[in-house]
């Protein structure tokens, strides 16, 4: 057996160790160099940047929401207020099991599925130490019930916050509108810096139109916070600017009378001051209670409003488009005089029908036996259709269109609430563009009695009536007339579109039309004479009945054989007093039948109240005339 012996090489081993030490030292030196460079970068080059970040972690700028401005009527009645209300709120970080807590709360406070869905949606948008509302508008009993059990619910509290409230509810719903929670569509159009911390915004009506004035300016406060984001102390504070209070031209007393007059009926009433366009009353019936919309109306109630046959959410006064029927006749009469198509004394024979030359079709008058020889005054007073068939035929559709446009028909009046419709005055070009069809002569005749394609809104009719009352001055209707600073009481007059004059050269036209409209009410044969009986002032008006469905030429209109929703609309326009007009109104009662029976009596009630201070009876009885 052979033996092998190994001897240690100390020199080679020493060299190996030195190489390893040098490599390790080089790596350490390199790493130290990189660390030093990083420290230089952080401490010197990016010093200001990280100081700022550190300060922002310690100091936060938080928004302070302003108090929303109030809305008043012309007689200082509060129409939109901020009222303290109690809400049930939860701080998520202090609650271990959210579902269990909500179930337990539901045993002492009414919590609906809609409340829970809204809460969990907000929960995703808030920080865990932010208070999240679960239920709004707790009543006193619910607040008391929770107070007794408060110790069982850590992280849950009842908080008092200001909420928008509308005291008159449905009486002014279509005027004031309402505020609602800000949604994504709102955020896309807002100045976000001025809506920090704000949860509500004007959605409809005056609340929407004057949002900028009512909203105010958001304030700010610098606060010191801890690592969890909780406030330790306030360092600096800039107070918010409260929104301005808006004052409306609305006469609440007249508004209530108008609402009562239309009670249980669908329709609209608009009353304006002919001198300046102040809207004295604006009613769309039926109305609705806007208060549930403030914090989110429940789905069931909202669906009921949407599906209601009476469509309470539609503002009929500015959005409703109706055939004007015979109330268009005074305006077309003025147009015919201005164009020289008719003279004041020129007569037309009315046998009860009218036919175009070479055509067998007869266009009927409402009076089957006819009116005999009729001049313009008689045609307005007795509402002769045959006269206006002939007048419209001689005018032609182009001059009819231009003439009615002079009164503002077919375009928005510019009233300061959103959603206004333009109505429609048809023309050759309109029919070609919309239907790609030619205009027929018979359509001109139908337009001459306010039927066919002619559509107007109640606010347009009110403005046009005011123009006759003021002998041609077209005023821009408006509800808000001034804003006031709630702290300094400084007044800001709200500017509106200036008035302009209807381009009729002969001032005698206005006197003639006013006399004819006065005879409608106070003349022996006027269609509204029952409404003018025993009045202590003179007022001028015009009745109208607009067909909802067509009646065959040889058929008679029998109200009892027609479903209510297909019965004629009743219209009436008027102003008073004749010698010094202070109020002009347009009234429409949907499916009300005759203008003289359903709409004219309402005007008398409004005038008696506004001019004489008389209180109306509880019901408006329909005349049979």
C-alpha positions, 0 to 999 in steps of 0.5 A, spaced: 500 500 500 502 506 497 502 513 502 500 520 499 503 526 502 500 533 501 504 540 503 500 546 504 502 552 500 501 558 504 504 563 499 498 561 494 493 561 499 495 568 502 494 571 494 487 568 494 485 571 500 488 578 498 484 578 492 478 576 495 479 582 500 480 587 494 474 584 491 469 585 497 472 592 499 471 594 491 464 592 492 463 595 499 466 602 496 462 602 490 456 601 494 458 606 499 459 611 493 452 609 490 449 611 497 453 617 497 450 619 491 443 618 492 444 622 499 447 627 495 441 627 490 436 627 496 439 632 501 441 637 496 438 636 489 431 634 491 431 637 497 425 642 496 421 637 493 421 632 499 420 638 504 414 640 500 412 633 500 413 632 507 409 639 509 403 636 505 403 630 509 403 634 515 398 640 513 392 639 509 388 644 505 380 643 506 374 646 503 369 650 507 362 649 504 358 656 503 351 657 505 346 657 499 343 663 498 335 663 499 329 665 494 324 670 496 318 672 492 316 679 491 312 680 498 318 677 502 315 670 502 321 664 503 320 660 497 327 656 498 330 655 505 336 652 508 333 648 514 337 644 519 336 636 519 338 630 522 342 625 518 345 618 521 352 617 519 357 612 520 365 613 520 367 606 517 374 605 521 370 605 527 366 599 525 368 592 525 362 589 521 358 594 517 353 589 515 351 587 522 351 594 524 346 597 519 342 591 520 342 593 528 340 600 526 335 598 522 331 595 528 331 602 531 331 607 525 327 606 518 333 604 513 330 602 506 334 598 501 335 605 497 338 608 503 343 602 503 345 602 496 346 609 496 351 608 503 355 603 500 356 607 493 358 613 498 363 608 502 367 607 496 368 614 494 370 616 502 376 615 506 375 610 512 375 616 517 370 620 513 363 620 516 358 617 511 351 618 511 346 612 511 339 616 512 337 623 511 332 627 515 331 623 521 324 625 525 325 627 532 322 620 534 328 617 530 333 621 533 330 620 540 331 612 539 338 612 537 340 617 542 337 612 547 341 606 544 347 610 542 352 607 546 351 600 542 354 603 536 361 606 536 362 610 530 355 611 528 352 618 530 347 623 528 349 629 525 345 636 524 346 639 517 343 644 513 338 641 507 334 645 502 327 645 503 321 648 499 315 650 504 310 651 498 312 644 495 307 643 489 305 650 489 312 653 486 315 646 484 315 648 477 318 655 478 323 654 483 325 647 481 330 643 486 337 642 488 340 635 488 346 631 489 352 632 484 353 627 479 358 625 474 354 630 468 355 636 473 362 635 475 364 635 467 361 642 467 363 645 474 369 649 476 371 644 481 375 648 485 369 652 487 365 646 489 370 642 493 366 639 499 359 641 496 354 635 495 348 639 492 347 643 485 341 646 482 338 641 477 331 645 475 328 652 475 331 658 479 335 653 483 339 651 476 338 658 472 341 662 478 346 657 481 352 661 480 349 667 485 346 662 490 352 657 490 357 663 493 364 661 494 368 656 497 372 657 503 378 654 505 382 652 512 389 649 513 389 644 518 395 640 521 393 632 521 397 626 524 399 620 520 392 617 519 389 624 516 386 626 523 385 633 524 390 636 530 389 643 529 387 649 524 393 653 522 389 658 517 382 659 515 379 663 509 371 664 510 367 662 505 362 667 501 355 665 502 350 665 496 346 671 494 339 671 496 334 671 490 328 675 489 323 673 484 317 677 481 312 672 483 306 674 487 305 668 492 298 670 493 296 670 486 300 664 485 296 660 490 289 662 487 292 660 480 293 653 483 287 653 486 283 655 480 286 649 476 286 644 482 284 637 479 285 639 472 291 639 467 293 645 464 298 652 465 297 659 467 302 665 466 301 672 468 306 677 467 306 685 468 305 688 461 310 694 463 316 690 464 315 683 463 315 681 471 312 674 471 307 674 477 304 667 476 307 661 473 303 655 474 303 648 471 298 643 473 299 638 476 305 640 480 309 635 485 313 636 491 320 637 490 323 636 497 324 628 496 329 630 490 334 634 494 337 627 497 335 623 492 327 620 491 326 613 492 326 609 485 318 607 487 316 614 488 320 617 482 317 611 477 310 613 479 311 620 477 314 618 471 308 613 469 303 618 471 298 620 466 298 627 468 305 628 467 307 632 473 314 633 472 313 637 465 313 644 466 307 645 461 307 653 462 314 653 458 315 646 455 307 645 453 306 646 446 299 647 444 295 649 438 292 656 440 286 655 437 282 662 436 286 665 441 291 666 435 285 671 431 287 677 434 294 677 432 293 675 425 287 680 425 293 685 427 298 682 421 292 683 416 291 690 418 299 691 418 300 688 411 293 691 408 290 684 406 284 687 410 281 693 412 277 694 419 270 695 415 271 690 410 266 684 410 266 677 409 260 672 408 260 666 413 255 661 411 258 656 416 263 654 411 269 656 407 271 652 400 277 654 396 276 655 389 276 649 385 275 644 391 269 641 394 272 640 401 268 645 406 272 648 412 267 648 417 265 654 422 264 652 429 257 655 428 254 651 423 249 656 421 254 661 419 255 668 422 252 672 416 256 678 414 262 679 418 268 684 419 274 684 423 271 686 429 265 681 429 270 676 427 274 677 433 268 678 438 264 672 435 270 668 433 268 667 426 272 661 423 270 662 416 273 670 416 280 667 418 280 662 413 279 667 408 284 672 411 289 666 412 288 664 404 289 672 402 295 673 407 299 666 404 303 662 409 309 666 408 306 673 411 302 669 416 309 666 418 312 673 418 307 676 422 306 671 427 314 671 428 313 679 430 309 677 436 315 672 438 311 665 436 316 660 434 321 662 438 323 662 445 321 668 450 328 667 454 324 666 460 329 665 466 328 658 467 330 652 463 327 647 458 323 652 454 320 650 448 320 654 441 313 652 439 312 652 432 309 657 426 309 652 420 312 655 413 314 652 406 321 651 408 319 648 415 315 642 411 320 641 406 326 640 411 322 636 416 317 632 411 320 633 405 313 635 402 310 641 399 306 646 402 298 645 401 294 651 400 289 648 405 294 647 411 294 655 410 287 655 412 288 651 418 293 655 420 289 661 420 285 658 426 290 656 430 290 649 428 294 644 424 302 645 425 301 651 429 304 650 436 305 655 442 307 655 449 303 658 455 308 663 456 309 665 449 301 667 449 302 671 455 308 675 452 304 676 446 298 678 450 302 683 454 304 686 447 297 688 445 296 691 452 302 695 451 301 697 444 306 693 441 312 692 446 315 685 446 318 684 453 322 679 456 319 675 461 323 674 467 322 671 474 328 674 478 329 681 478 335 682 484 340 679 488 342 681 495 348 679 499 346 676 506 351 680 509 352 687 507 345 687 504 348 690 497 343 689 492 345 687 485 339 688 479 339 682 475 339 684 467 334 681 462 333 682 455 331 689 453 324 690 450 323 691 442 317 694 438 312 690 434 314 693 427 307 695 425 307 702 423 299 704 424 298 705 431 291 705 430 292 697 429 293 696 437 287 701 439 282 697 434 285 690 436 284 692 444 277 694 442 275 688 439 278 684 445 274 688 450 268 687 446 269 679 447 268 680 454 264 686 455 260 686 448 253 683 447 255 677 443 262 676 446 264 669 447 267 671 454 261 676 456 259 671 462 266 672 465 266 680 464 259 680 467 259 685 473 266 686 473 268 693 476 274 694 471 274 693 464 278 687 461 280 685 454 280 677 452 280 672 447 277 665 448 280 659 444 278 652 443 283 647 440 281 640 437 286 634 440 283 630 435 280 631 428 272 630 427 270 628 420 267 633 416 260 631 416 260 629 424 258 633 430 263 634 436 259 630 442 263 631 448 260 625 452 262 621 446 269 622 447 274 620 452 277 625 456 284 625 454 281 627 447 277 632 448 278 639 446 283 644 450 280 650 453 284 657 452 283 664 454 288 670 453 286 677 457 289 683 460 286 688 465 284 693 466 284 696 459 285 703 460 292 701 464 294 694 463 297 691 470 296 684 468 296 679 462 294 672 462 294 666 458 290 660 461 290 653 458 285 647 461 287 641 458 281 637 455 277 643 458 272 644 453 270 651 451 275 657 452 269 661 455 266 655 459 273 653 462 278 658 462 275 665 461 272 664 468 279 663 471 282 669 468 276 673 472 278 670 478 285 672 477 284 679 476 279 680 481 284 677 486 290 681 483 286 688 482 281 688 487 284 683 493 278 679 492 278 672 495 276 666 490 271 661 491 273 654 492 271 652 485 271 655 478 264 653 476 264 652 468 259 656 464 255 653 458 256 658 453 
